[in-house]
């Protein structure tokens, strides 16, 4: 069976929060947090998706805006014969999270990312704001 990991911006991680509370209800992240991942800037889980995600997700992960930026730059500057991938701030979330997890031995082991693992990442958008995209990929972390 696949291991499904839900990834959200750390500032608005409402599915993560709901999983941590673990009362089978959805929970809202308080305050007015923001993220560069505008398409994922949701403080409350969707009423429609919440039961499905709650019942199928194995892990919940969060990432900072800086990890998203690093992911965007990584995809925009491929190694060897890899193709360049243009991914926006929200679209890069899953890749950026996996890329960061691969640097963390504890998380990698917890999620089961070993030599036999196969990862499917879905990129949901390109450079929806071309100017911001160019600023991010040209910035050195």
DSSP file (Angstrom, degrees, kcal/mol; ACC not computed):
  #  RESIDUE AA STRUCTURE BP1 BP2  ACC     N-H-->O    O-->H-N    N-H-->O    O-->H-N    TCO  KAPPA ALPHA  PHI   PSI    X-CA   Y-CA   Z-CA
    1    1 A X              0   0    0      0, 0.0     2,-0.1     0, 0.0     0, 0.0   0.000 360.0 360.0 360.0 145.6    0.0    0.0    0.0
    2    2 A X        -     0   0    0      1,-0.1     2,-0.7    56,-0.0     0, 0.0  -0.383 360.0-128.3 -70.4 152.4    1.2    3.5   -0.6
    3    3 A X        -     0   0    0     -2,-0.1     2,-0.5    55,-0.0    54,-0.1  -0.916  25.8-153.8-100.4 112.8    2.2    5.7    2.2
    4    4 A X        -     0   0    0     -2,-0.7    54,-3.1    52,-0.5    55,-1.9  -0.785  11.2-171.6 -96.5 124.5    0.3    9.0    1.9
    5    5 A X  E     -a   59   0A   0     -2,-0.5     2,-0.5    53,-0.2    55,-0.2  -0.967  12.8-147.9-117.1 125.7    1.9   12.1    3.4
    6    6 A X  E     -a   60   0A   0     53,-2.5    55,-3.6    -2,-0.5     2,-0.4  -0.799  16.3-161.5 -92.2 129.4   -0.1   15.4    3.5
    7    7 A X  E     +a   61   0A   0     -2,-0.5     2,-0.3    53,-0.2    55,-0.2  -0.944  15.8 164.5-119.3 132.3    2.2   18.4    3.2
    8    8 A X  E     -a   62   0A   0     53,-2.1    55,-1.8    -2,-0.4     5,-0.2  -0.950  45.6 -87.3-139.6 157.8    1.2   21.9    4.3
    9    9 A X  E >   -a   63   0A   0     31,-0.3     3,-1.1    -2,-0.3    55,-0.2  -0.457  40.8-125.6 -61.9 139.3    2.8   25.3    5.0
   10   10 A X  G >  S+     0   0    0     53,-2.7     3,-0.8     1,-0.2    -1,-0.1   0.822 106.3  57.0 -59.1 -33.1    3.9   25.4    8.6
   11   11 A X  G 3  S+     0   0    0     52,-0.3    -1,-0.2     1,-0.2    22,-0.2   0.748 119.8  27.2 -73.9 -23.0    2.0   28.6    9.3
   12   12 A X  G <  S+     0   0    0     -3,-1.1     2,-2.2    28,-0.1    30,-0.3  -0.175  74.4 149.5-130.8  40.6   -1.4   27.3    8.2
   13   13 A X    <>  +     0   0    0     -3,-0.8     4,-2.4     1,-0.2     5,-0.1  -0.453   8.4 153.9 -80.9  72.7   -1.1   23.5    8.8
   14   14 A X  H  > S+     0   0    0     -2,-2.2     4,-2.3    28,-0.6    13,-0.5   0.836  72.1  48.5 -74.8 -33.8   -4.7   22.8    9.6
   15   15 A X  H  > S+     0   0    0     -3,-0.3     4,-2.3     2,-0.2    -1,-0.2   0.911 113.3  49.3 -69.9 -40.8   -4.7   19.1    8.5
   16   16 A X  H  > S+     0   0    0      2,-0.2     4,-2.3     1,-0.2    -2,-0.2   0.936 112.1  48.4 -59.7 -47.6   -1.6   18.6   10.6
   17   17 A X  H  X S+     0   0    0     -4,-2.4     4,-2.4     1,-0.2     5,-0.2   0.920 110.9  50.4 -59.0 -45.6   -3.3   20.4   13.6
   18   18 A X  H  X S+     0   0    0     -4,-2.3     4,-1.8     9,-0.3     5,-0.5   0.878 110.9  49.2 -62.8 -37.9   -6.4   18.3   13.2
   19   19 A X  H  < S+     0   0    0     -4,-2.3    -1,-0.2     2,-0.2    -2,-0.2   0.878 110.2  51.4 -68.1 -37.3   -4.3   15.1   13.1
   20   20 A X  H  < S+     0   0    0     -4,-2.3    -2,-0.2     1,-0.2    -1,-0.2   0.898 109.6  48.2 -66.9 -40.6   -2.4   16.2   16.2
   21   21 A X  H  < S-     0   0    0     -4,-2.4    -1,-0.2    -5,-0.2    -2,-0.2   0.880  90.8-166.6 -66.8 -36.9   -5.6   16.8   18.2
   22   22 A X     <  +     0   0    0     -4,-1.8    -3,-0.1    -5,-0.2    -4,-0.1   0.825  45.3 123.9  57.2  41.2   -6.8   13.4   17.0
   23   23 A X  S    S-     0   0    0     -5,-0.5    -1,-0.1     2,-0.3     3,-0.1   0.219  83.5-110.3-110.2  13.6  -10.5   13.8   17.9
   24   24 A X  S    S+     0   0    0     -6,-0.3     2,-0.3     1,-0.3    -5,-0.1   0.579  85.8 110.3  68.1  12.8  -11.7   13.0   14.3
   25   25 A X  S    S-     0   0    0     -7,-0.2    -2,-0.3    25,-0.0    -1,-0.3  -0.810  72.9-110.5-112.2 156.5  -12.8   16.7   13.9
   26   26 A X        -     0   0    0     -2,-0.3     2,-0.3    -3,-0.1   -11,-0.1  -0.613  33.3-157.9 -84.1 149.5  -11.3   19.4   11.7
   27   27 A X        -     0   0    0    -13,-0.5    18,-0.5    -2,-0.2     2,-0.4  -0.957   9.8-131.5-131.7 146.9   -9.6   22.3   13.5
   28   28 A X  B     -B   44   0B   0     -2,-0.3     2,-0.5    16,-0.2    16,-0.2  -0.793  20.8-123.4 -99.5 135.9   -8.7   25.8   12.4
   29   29 A X        -     0   0    0     14,-2.6     4,-0.1    -2,-0.4   -15,-0.1  -0.661  39.1-124.9 -73.2 125.4   -5.3   27.4   12.8
   30   30 A X        +     0   0    0     -2,-0.5     3,-0.4     2,-0.1     2,-0.1  -0.191  65.1  20.2 -73.2 164.8   -5.9   30.5   14.9
   31   31 A X  S    S-     0   0    0      1,-0.2    12,-0.0     2,-0.0    -2,-0.0  -0.399 100.5 -63.9  83.8-156.9   -4.9   34.0   14.0
   32   32 A X        +     0   0    0     -2,-0.1    -1,-0.2     2,-0.0    -2,-0.1  -0.446  63.2 172.3-129.9  57.9   -4.1   35.4   10.6
   33   33 A X        -     0   0    0     -3,-0.4     2,-0.3   -22,-0.2    10,-0.0  -0.268  11.2-161.5 -70.2 157.6   -1.0   33.5    9.4
   34   34 A X        -     0   0    0      8,-0.0     2,-0.3     0, 0.0   -23,-0.1  -0.902  10.2-174.4-135.0 163.1    0.3   33.8    5.9
   35   35 A X        -     0   0    0     -2,-0.3     6,-0.1   -24,-0.1     5,-0.0  -0.975  37.8-120.6-150.9 156.5    2.6   31.9    3.6
   36   36 A X  S    S+     0   0    0     -2,-0.3     2,-2.1     1,-0.2     3,-0.2   0.699 101.3  85.2 -70.7 -17.4    4.1   32.5    0.1
   37   37 A X    >   +     0   0    0      1,-0.2     3,-2.3    52,-0.2    -1,-0.2  -0.502  60.6 172.3 -83.1  70.9    2.3   29.2   -0.9
   38   38 A X  G >  S+     0   0    0     -2,-2.1     3,-1.4     1,-0.3    -1,-0.2   0.806  70.8  58.2 -56.1 -36.8   -0.9   31.2   -1.6
   39   39 A X  G 3  S+     0   0    0      1,-0.3    -1,-0.3    -3,-0.2    -2,-0.1   0.651 112.6  41.5 -69.1 -13.8   -2.8   28.2   -3.0
   40   40 A X  G <  S+     0   0    0     -3,-2.3     2,-2.3     1,-0.1   -31,-0.3   0.208  78.6 119.1-113.8  11.8   -2.2   26.3    0.3
   41   41 A X    <   +     0   0    0     -3,-1.4     2,-0.5    -4,-0.2    -3,-0.1  -0.439  39.4 135.2 -81.1  68.6   -3.0   29.3    2.5
   42   42 A X        -     0   0    0     -2,-2.3   -28,-0.6   -30,-0.3     3,-0.1  -0.975  38.4-171.4-122.6 126.4   -6.0   27.6    4.2
   43   43 A X  S    S+     0   0    0     -2,-0.5   -14,-2.6     1,-0.1     2,-0.4   0.617  75.8  47.5 -91.4 -14.0   -6.5   27.7    8.0
   44   44 A X  B    S-B   28   0B   0    -16,-0.2   -16,-0.2   -18,-0.0    -1,-0.1  -0.992  87.5-114.1-130.8 133.7   -9.4   25.2    8.0
   45   45 A X        -     0   0    0    -18,-0.5     2,-0.2    -2,-0.4   -19,-0.1  -0.260  41.4 -96.7 -61.3 151.5   -9.6   21.8    6.3
   46   46 A X     >  -     0   0    0      1,-0.1     4,-2.5    -4,-0.0    -1,-0.1  -0.492  22.8-137.2 -67.5 134.2  -12.1   21.3    3.6
   47   47 A X  H  > S+     0   0    0     -2,-0.2     4,-0.5     1,-0.2    -1,-0.1   0.845 104.5  47.2 -60.4 -33.6  -15.3   19.7    4.8
   48   48 A X  H  4 S+     0   0    0      1,-0.1     4,-0.5     2,-0.1    -1,-0.2   0.921 119.5  35.0 -76.1 -45.5  -15.3   17.5    1.7
   49   49 A X  H  > S+     0   0    0      1,-0.2     4,-2.7     2,-0.1     5,-0.3   0.770  98.2  80.9 -83.1 -25.1  -11.7   16.4    1.8
   50   50 A X  H  X S+     0   0    0     -4,-2.5     4,-3.2     1,-0.2     5,-0.2   0.891  92.1  46.8 -53.7 -50.1  -11.2   16.1    5.5
   51   51 A X  H  X S+     0   0    0     -4,-0.5     4,-1.8     1,-0.2    -1,-0.2   0.895 115.1  47.5 -61.3 -37.8  -12.8   12.7    6.1
   52   52 A X  H  > S+     0   0    0     -4,-0.5     4,-1.0    -3,-0.3     5,-0.2   0.944 116.5  42.3 -67.4 -47.6  -10.9   11.2    3.1
   53   53 A X  H >X S+     0   0    0     -4,-2.7     4,-2.7     1,-0.2     3,-0.7   0.927 113.1  53.3 -65.1 -44.9   -7.6   12.6    4.1
   54   54 A X  H 3< S+     0   0    0     -4,-3.2    -1,-0.2    -5,-0.3    -2,-0.2   0.880 114.0  43.1 -56.0 -39.5   -8.1   11.8    7.8
   55   55 A X  H 3< S+     0   0    0     -4,-1.8    -1,-0.2    -5,-0.2    -2,-0.2   0.577 124.5  31.7 -87.6 -10.0   -8.9    8.1    6.9
   56   56 A X  H << S+     0   0    0     -4,-1.0   -52,-0.5    -3,-0.7    -2,-0.2   0.646  88.0 102.4-121.2 -20.8   -6.1    7.6    4.4
   57   57 A X     <  -     0   0    0     -4,-2.7   -52,-0.2    -5,-0.2     3,-0.1  -0.432  40.8-173.3 -72.1 138.6   -3.1    9.7    5.3
   58   58 A X  S    S+     0   0    0    -54,-3.1     2,-0.3     1,-0.3   -53,-0.2   0.769  71.9  13.2 -94.3 -35.1   -0.2    8.0    7.0
   59   59 A X  E     -a    5   0A   0    -55,-1.9   -53,-2.5     2,-0.0     2,-0.4  -0.952  59.3-148.7-141.2 157.1    1.8   11.1    7.8
   60   60 A X  E     -a    6   0A   0     -2,-0.3     2,-0.3   -55,-0.2   -53,-0.2  -0.999  21.9-175.7-127.2 131.7    1.4   14.9    8.0
   61   61 A X  E     -a    7   0A   0    -55,-3.6   -53,-2.1    -2,-0.4     2,-0.3  -0.916  10.6-155.5-128.8 155.2    4.3   17.2    7.2
   62   62 A X  E     -a    8   0A   0     -2,-0.3     2,-0.3   -55,-0.2   -53,-0.2  -0.912   6.8-167.9-125.3 154.8    4.9   20.9    7.3
   63   63 A X  E     -a    9   0A   0    -55,-1.8   -53,-2.7    -2,-0.3   -52,-0.3  -0.992  18.2-124.5-141.2 151.2    7.4   23.1    5.5
   64   64 A X     >  -     0   0    0     -2,-0.3     4,-1.7   -55,-0.2     5,-0.1  -0.399  32.3-107.5 -85.0 166.4    8.5   26.7    5.8
   65   65 A X  H  > S+     0   0    0      1,-0.2     4,-2.3     2,-0.2     5,-0.1   0.867 121.4  56.8 -60.2 -35.9    8.4   29.3    3.0
   66   66 A X  H  > S+     0   0    0      1,-0.2     4,-2.4     2,-0.2    -1,-0.2   0.894 103.8  51.5 -65.4 -38.8   12.2   29.0    2.9
   67   67 A X  H  > S+     0   0    0      2,-0.2     4,-2.2     1,-0.2    -1,-0.2   0.884 109.4  51.6 -64.2 -37.1   12.0   25.2    2.2
   68   68 A X  H  X S+     0   0    0     -4,-1.7     4,-2.4     2,-0.2    -2,-0.2   0.921 109.0  50.2 -63.3 -43.6    9.6   26.0   -0.6
   69   69 A X  H  X S+     0   0    0     -4,-2.3     4,-2.4     1,-0.2    -2,-0.2   0.925 109.8  50.1 -60.4 -44.4   12.0   28.5   -2.1
   70   70 A X  H  X S+     0   0    0     -4,-2.4     4,-2.5     1,-0.2    -1,-0.2   0.910 110.2  51.3 -60.8 -41.8   14.8   26.0   -1.9
   71   71 A X  H  X S+     0   0    0     -4,-2.2     4,-2.4     2,-0.2    -1,-0.2   0.906 108.8  50.6 -61.2 -42.7   12.6   23.4   -3.7
   72   72 A X  H  X S+     0   0    0     -4,-2.4     4,-1.7     1,-0.2    -2,-0.2   0.922 112.5  46.5 -61.7 -44.2   11.8   25.9   -6.4
   73   73 A X  H  X S+     0   0    0     -4,-2.4     4,-0.9     2,-0.2    -2,-0.2   0.884 110.4  53.6 -66.3 -37.9   15.4   26.7   -7.0
   74   74 A X  H >< S+     0   0    0     -4,-2.5     3,-0.7     1,-0.2    -2,-0.2   0.936 111.3  44.7 -62.3 -46.7   16.4   23.0   -7.0
   75   75 A X  H 3< S+     0   0    0     -4,-2.4    10,-2.4     1,-0.2     3,-0.3   0.809 110.7  55.2 -68.0 -28.8   13.8   22.1   -9.6
   76   76 A X  H 3< S+     0   0    0     -4,-1.7     2,-0.4     1,-0.2    -1,-0.2   0.643 109.6  47.5 -80.7 -13.3   14.8   25.2  -11.7
   77   77 A X  S << S-     0   0    0     -4,-0.9    -1,-0.2    -3,-0.7     6,-0.1  -0.685  83.7-166.0-127.5  78.5   18.5   24.1  -11.8
   78   78 A X        -     0   0    0     -2,-0.4     2,-0.4    -3,-0.3     6,-0.1  -0.128  15.7-123.6 -66.5 160.6   18.6   20.4  -12.7
   79   79 A X    >   -     0   0    0      4,-0.1     3,-2.0    -5,-0.0     2,-0.1  -0.849  67.9 -28.5-104.2 138.7   21.6   18.2  -12.4
   80   80 A X  T 3  S-     0   0    0     -2,-0.4    -2,-0.0     1,-0.3     0, 0.0  -0.333 128.1 -16.7  62.4-128.7   23.0   16.3  -15.3
   81   81 A X  T 3  S+     0   0    0     -2,-0.1    -1,-0.3     2,-0.0    -3,-0.0   0.305  98.8 127.7 -96.4   8.5   20.4   15.4  -17.9
   82   82 A X    <   -     0   0    0     -3,-2.0     2,-0.2     1,-0.1    -4,-0.1  -0.318  63.1-112.1 -61.8 148.6   17.4   16.0  -15.7
   83   83 A X        -     0   0    0      1,-0.1     2,-0.2    -6,-0.1    -4,-0.1  -0.550  27.5-108.5 -82.1 147.8   14.8   18.3  -17.1
   84   84 A X        -     0   0    0     -2,-0.2     2,-0.5    -6,-0.1    -8,-0.2  -0.556  32.5-156.9 -70.6 137.7   14.1   21.8  -15.7
   85   85 A X        -     0   0    0    -10,-2.4     2,-0.8    -2,-0.2    -8,-0.1  -0.983   6.1-150.2-121.4 124.2   10.8   21.9  -13.8
   86   86 A X        +     0   0    0     -2,-0.5     2,-0.4   -10,-0.1    41,-0.1  -0.837  27.9 169.7 -93.4 114.3    9.1   25.3  -13.4
   87   87 A X        -     0   0    0     -2,-0.8    39,-0.3   -15,-0.2    40,-0.1  -0.990  23.8-138.1-131.0 133.8    7.1   25.0  -10.2
   88   88 A X     >  -     0   0    0     37,-1.1     4,-1.8    -2,-0.4    37,-0.1  -0.141  40.1 -86.3 -79.3-179.3    5.4   27.8   -8.2
   89   89 A X  T  4 S+     0   0    0      1,-0.2   -52,-0.2     2,-0.2     4,-0.2   0.848 127.1  34.8 -61.1 -39.5    5.3   28.3   -4.5
   90   90 A X  T >4 S+     0   0    0    -54,-0.2     3,-1.5    36,-0.2     4,-0.3   0.887 114.4  56.5 -81.6 -41.3    2.3   26.1   -3.9
   91   91 A X  T 34 S+     0   0    0      1,-0.3     4,-0.4    35,-0.2     3,-0.4   0.780 103.1  55.5 -61.9 -28.2    3.1   23.5   -6.5
   92   92 A X  T 3X S+     0   0    0     -4,-1.8     4,-3.3     1,-0.2     5,-0.3   0.555  78.3  99.3 -82.8  -7.6    6.5   22.8   -5.1
   93   93 A X  H <> S+     0   0    0     -3,-1.5     4,-2.4     1,-0.2     5,-0.2   0.874  83.4  43.7 -52.3 -50.7    5.3   21.9   -1.6
   94   94 A X  H  > S+     0   0    0     -3,-0.4     4,-2.4    28,-0.3    -1,-0.2   0.933 118.0  44.9 -64.0 -45.5    5.4   18.1   -1.9
   95   95 A X  H  > S+     0   0    0     -4,-0.4     4,-3.1     1,-0.2     5,-0.2   0.944 113.2  50.4 -62.0 -47.4    8.8   18.1   -3.7
   96   96 A X  H  X S+     0   0    0     -4,-3.3     4,-2.1     1,-0.2    -1,-0.2   0.885 111.2  49.5 -59.9 -39.5   10.3   20.6   -1.3
   97   97 A X  H  X S+     0   0    0     -4,-2.4     4,-2.8    -5,-0.3    -1,-0.2   0.950 112.9  45.3 -64.4 -49.3    9.1   18.5    1.7
   98   98 A X  H  X S+     0   0    0     -4,-2.4     4,-2.2     1,-0.2    -2,-0.2   0.917 111.5  53.5 -61.1 -42.9   10.5   15.3    0.3
   99   99 A X  H  < S+     0   0    0     -4,-3.1     4,-0.4     1,-0.2    -1,-0.2   0.899 112.4  44.4 -58.6 -41.8   13.8   17.0   -0.6
  100  100 A X  H >< S+     0   0    0     -4,-2.1     3,-1.4    -5,-0.2     4,-0.4   0.894 110.1  54.9 -69.8 -40.5   14.1   18.3    3.0
  101  101 A X  H >< S+     0   0    0     -4,-2.8     3,-1.9     1,-0.3     7,-0.5   0.871  98.8  62.4 -61.2 -36.9   13.1   14.9    4.5
  102  102 A X  T 3< S+     0   0    0     -4,-2.2    -1,-0.3     1,-0.3    -2,-0.2   0.712 101.3  53.5 -62.5 -18.9   15.9   13.3    2.6
  103  103 A X  T <  S+     0   0    0     -3,-1.4     2,-0.6    -4,-0.4    -1,-0.3   0.535  99.2  71.5 -88.8  -8.4   18.3   15.5    4.6
  104  104 A X    <>  -     0   0    0     -3,-1.9     4,-2.9    -4,-0.4     5,-0.2  -0.902  63.6-165.2-116.7 104.1   16.9   14.3    7.9
  105  105 A X  H  > S+     0   0    0     -2,-0.6     4,-2.2     1,-0.2     5,-0.2   0.856  88.5  51.5 -57.8 -40.1   17.8   10.7    8.8
  106  106 A X  H  > S+     0   0    0      2,-0.2     4,-2.5     1,-0.2    -1,-0.2   0.952 114.6  41.3 -64.4 -50.4   15.1   10.4   11.6
  107  107 A X  H  > S+     0   0    0      2,-0.2     4,-2.6     1,-0.2     5,-0.3   0.903 112.6  55.5 -64.2 -40.7   12.3   11.7    9.4
  108  108 A X  H  X>S+     0   0    0     -4,-2.9     5,-2.7    -7,-0.5     4,-1.3   0.917 112.2  42.9 -58.0 -44.0   13.5    9.6    6.4
  109  109 A X  H  <5S+     0   0    0     -4,-2.2    -1,-0.2    -5,-0.2    -2,-0.2   0.905 112.1  53.7 -68.8 -41.8   13.4    6.5    8.5
  110  110 A X  H  <5S+     0   0    0     -4,-2.5    -2,-0.2     1,-0.2    -1,-0.2   0.902 114.5  40.4 -60.5 -42.5   10.0    7.3   10.1
  111  111 A X  H  <5S-     0   0    0     -4,-2.6    -1,-0.2    -5,-0.1    -2,-0.2   0.707 115.2-116.0 -80.9 -20.6    8.4    7.8    6.7
  112  112 A X  T  <5 +     0   0    0     -4,-1.3     2,-1.6    -5,-0.3    -3,-0.2   0.764  54.9 158.6  92.0  27.4   10.1    4.8    5.2
  113  113 A X      < +     0   0    0     -5,-2.7    -1,-0.2    -6,-0.2     2,-0.2  -0.640  22.8 142.3 -85.9  85.9   12.2    6.5    2.6
  114  114 A X  S >  S-     0   0    0     -2,-1.6     3,-1.5    -3,-0.1    -5,-0.0  -0.450  71.0 -76.2-111.4-171.1   14.9    3.9    2.1
  115  115 A X  T 3  S+     0   0    0      1,-0.3    -2,-0.1    -2,-0.2     0, 0.0   0.727 131.1  50.0 -61.5 -22.5   16.7    2.6   -1.0
  116  116 A X  T 3  S+     0   0    0      2,-0.0    -1,-0.3     0, 0.0    -3,-0.1   0.544  86.9 112.1 -93.0  -8.0   13.6    0.7   -2.1
  117  117 A X    <   -     0   0    0     -3,-1.5     2,-0.4    -5,-0.0    -4,-0.1  -0.330  50.8-157.6 -69.6 145.9   11.2    3.5   -1.7
  118  118 A X        -     0   0    0     -2,-0.0     2,-0.5     2,-0.0    -2,-0.0  -0.991  10.2-154.6-121.9 132.9    9.5    5.1   -4.8
  119  119 A X        -     0   0    0     -2,-0.4     2,-0.5     2,-0.0    -6,-0.0  -0.923   8.6-164.5-116.4 131.0    8.1    8.6   -4.4
  120  120 A X        -     0   0    0     -2,-0.5     2,-0.4     2,-0.0    -2,-0.0  -0.969  12.3-175.2-111.2 120.6    5.3   10.2   -6.4
  121  121 A X        -     0   0    0     -2,-0.5     2,-0.6     2,-0.0    -2,-0.0  -0.958  12.9-150.7-117.2 132.8    5.2   14.0   -6.2
  122  122 A X        -     0   0    0     -2,-0.4     2,-0.7     2,-0.0   -28,-0.3  -0.915   3.8-156.3-107.1 119.7    2.4   16.0   -7.8
  123  123 A X        -     0   0    0     -2,-0.6   -31,-0.1     1,-0.1   -32,-0.1  -0.850   7.9-171.7 -93.8 117.6    3.3   19.5   -8.9
  124  124 A X        +     0   0    0     -2,-0.7     2,-0.3   -33,-0.3    -1,-0.1   0.497  58.9  17.8 -93.9  -3.7    0.1   21.5   -9.0
  125  125 A X        -     0   0    0    -37,-0.1   -37,-1.1   -39,-0.0    -1,-0.1  -0.997  54.8-143.2-161.8 159.0    1.3   24.7  -10.6
  126  126 A X  S    S-     0   0    0     -2,-0.3     2,-1.7   -39,-0.3   -38,-0.3   0.028  70.6 -41.2 -97.8-148.4    3.9   26.5  -12.7
  127  127 A X        +     0   0    0      1,-0.2     3,-0.3   -39,-0.1     7,-0.1  -0.595  60.5 172.6 -84.8  82.2    5.1   30.0  -12.3
  128  128 A X  S    S+     0   0    0     -2,-1.7     2,-0.5     1,-0.3    -1,-0.2   0.771  80.0  37.2 -65.0 -26.3    1.7   31.7  -11.7
  129  129 A X  S  > S-     0   0    0     -3,-0.2     4,-2.7     1,-0.1    -1,-0.3  -0.880  76.5-168.7-124.8  97.3    3.5   35.0  -10.9
  130  130 A X  H  > S+     0   0    0     -2,-0.5     4,-2.3    -3,-0.3     5,-0.2   0.836  83.9  51.0 -58.8 -37.8    6.5   35.1  -13.3
  131  131 A X  H  > S+     0   0    0      2,-0.2     4,-2.2     1,-0.2    -1,-0.2   0.944 112.7  44.6 -66.8 -47.7    8.2   38.0  -11.5
  132  132 A X  H  > S+     0   0    0      2,-0.2     4,-2.5     1,-0.2    -2,-0.2   0.912 112.1  54.1 -62.9 -41.7    8.0   36.4   -8.0
  133  133 A X  H  X S+     0   0    0     -4,-2.7     4,-2.6     1,-0.2     5,-0.2   0.941 109.3  47.4 -56.4 -49.0    9.2   33.1   -9.5
  134  134 A X  H  X S+     0   0    0     -4,-2.3     4,-1.3     1,-0.2    -1,-0.2   0.890 111.4  51.1 -62.4 -39.8   12.2   34.8  -11.1
  135  135 A X  H  X S+     0   0    0     -4,-2.2     4,-0.7     1,-0.2    -1,-0.2   0.912 112.7  46.5 -63.2 -41.8   13.1   36.6   -7.8
  136  136 A X  H >< S+     0   0    0     -4,-2.5     3,-0.8     1,-0.2    -2,-0.2   0.931 112.4  46.8 -69.5 -45.9   12.9   33.4   -5.9
  137  137 A X  H 3< S+     0   0    0     -4,-2.6    -1,-0.2     1,-0.2    -2,-0.2   0.729 112.6  50.9 -73.6 -18.1   15.0   31.2   -8.2
  138  138 A X  H 3< S+     0   0    0     -4,-1.3     2,-0.4    -5,-0.2    -1,-0.2   0.575  90.5  95.7 -91.2 -10.0   17.7   33.9   -8.5
  139  139 A X  S << S-     0   0    0     -3,-0.8     2,-0.5    -4,-0.7   -66,-0.1  -0.657  70.7-139.4 -82.7 132.1   18.0   34.3   -4.7
  140  140 A X              0   0    0     -2,-0.4    -2,-0.1     1,-0.1   -70,-0.0  -0.798 360.0 360.0 -92.4 129.8   20.7   32.3   -3.1
  141  141 A X              0   0    0     -2,-0.5    -1,-0.1   -72,-0.0   -71,-0.0   0.490 360.0 360.0 -78.0 360.0   19.8   30.8    0.3
